[in-house]
Amino acid sequence: SDGHVVEAARDGTHAVELLAHGSYDLVIADPRTDVGGEKFAETLYARWPALMRRAIFATADVRPETEKWLQGLGGRYVHKPVNARQLRAAAAELLET
């Protein structure tokens, strides 16, 4: 946690509930997590577009179309498996902006 308060969501729907009732500096999620038939990244983009600049999506999908999709949404992504050092560096960079 590096001194930050961390909240973990059970699933995509729970993540949306947390976002709807809280204020977050950073979101780390799997972009394809299901939220009522939509992908989490698309829900985040539609409901909290400003948070896309503060989102890190962890994905095991390395297809070019997935990278293009995430870039089109403005999301930053890392490939799974994610090492802790890589995730900390990405989070620190986003939190500095």
Salt bridges, closest charged atoms under 4 A:
ASP2 OD2 - ARG88 NE 2.96
ASP30 OD2 - LYS80 NZ 2.74
ASP61 OD2 - ARG32 NH2 3.18
ASP61 OD2 - ARG63 NH2 2.62
GLU65 OE2 - ARG63 NH1 3.64
GLU67 OE2 - HIS79 NE2 3.47
GLU93 OE2 - ARG76 NH1 2.96
